[in-house]
Amino acid sequence: MEESREVRVKRLRMRAGHRGIKEMDLILGGWAARHLDEADDATLDAFETVMAEADHDLYAWISGQGEPPKGLRPFLARLKAEHLAAR
């Protein structure tokens, strides 16, 4: 059974705000709260791919302490820029 868009967005929003380390809860949860309702399917796919990564890796990539995989770079750059602008 395929999940509806509404259920997918709710699931992603919940997972984004309850990651395991507070920094990623704030970064991913904040982005999710601002963008998931209006996100197109490609953006939801990209966000879901990012959400599959480990918190410590994501934090290192967003904070510039590590180099993210090439496929994640565009979305992580957007996430980082928007997080910095929202602070």
C-alpha positions as CSV (number, residue, x, y, z in Angstrom):
1,M,0.0,0.0,0.0
2,E,1.4,3.4,-1.0
3,E,1.5,6.1,1.6
4,S,-0.4,9.3,0.8
5,R,1.4,12.6,0.5
6,E,-0.2,13.8,3.8
7,V,1.1,10.8,5.7
8,R,4.5,11.1,4.1
9,V,4.8,14.7,5.1
10,K,3.7,14.0,8.6
11,R,6.2,11.1,8.9
12,L,9.1,13.2,7.6
13,R,8.2,16.1,9.9
14,M,8.1,13.8,12.9
15,R,11.4,12.2,12.0
16,A,13.0,15.5,11.3
17,G,12.3,16.9,14.7
18,H,13.2,13.7,16.7
19,R,16.6,12.7,15.3
20,G,18.6,11.9,18.4
21,I,20.9,14.9,18.6
22,K,19.4,18.3,19.4
23,E,21.4,20.1,16.7
24,M,19.9,18.0,13.9
25,D,16.5,18.2,15.5
26,L,16.7,22.0,15.2
27,I,18.2,22.1,11.7
28,L,16.1,19.4,10.1
29,G,13.0,20.0,12.1
30,G,13.1,23.7,11.4
31,W,13.5,23.1,7.7
32,A,10.7,20.6,7.7
33,A,8.4,23.0,9.6
34,R,9.1,25.8,7.0
35,H,9.0,23.8,3.8
36,L,7.5,20.3,3.8
37,D,3.9,21.4,3.2
38,E,4.8,23.2,0.0
39,A,7.5,20.8,-1.1
40,D,7.2,19.1,-4.5
41,D,7.9,15.3,-4.8
42,A,11.5,15.8,-5.9
43,T,12.2,17.9,-2.8
44,L,10.5,15.4,-0.6
45,D,12.6,12.7,-2.2
46,A,15.8,14.7,-1.6
47,F,14.8,15.4,2.1
48,E,14.0,11.7,2.6
49,T,17.4,10.8,1.2
50,V,19.1,13.2,3.6
51,M,17.0,11.9,6.5
52,A,18.4,8.4,5.9
53,E,21.9,9.6,6.8
54,A,23.4,9.4,10.3
55,D,23.1,12.5,12.5
56,H,26.8,12.8,13.1
57,D,27.6,12.7,9.4
58,L,24.9,15.2,8.6
59,Y,26.1,17.6,11.3
60,A,29.7,17.3,10.1
61,W,28.6,18.0,6.5
62,I,26.4,21.0,7.4
63,S,28.9,22.5,9.8
64,G,31.7,22.2,7.2
65,Q,33.7,19.6,9.2
66,G,33.3,17.0,6.4
67,E,32.7,16.7,2.7
68,P,29.2,15.3,1.9
69,P,28.6,12.8,-0.8
70,K,28.2,14.4,-4.2
71,G,24.6,13.5,-4.6
72,L,23.6,15.2,-1.3
73,R,25.6,18.4,-1.8
74,P,22.9,20.5,-3.5
75,F,20.2,19.8,-0.9
76,L,22.7,20.1,2.0
77,A,23.9,23.4,0.7
78,R,20.3,24.7,0.6
79,L,19.7,23.3,4.1
80,K,22.8,25.0,5.4
81,A,22.1,28.3,3.8
82,E,18.5,28.4,5.0
83,H,19.6,27.4,8.5
84,L,22.2,30.2,8.7
85,A,19.7,32.7,7.4
86,A,17.0,31.7,9.9
87,R,19.4,32.2,12.9
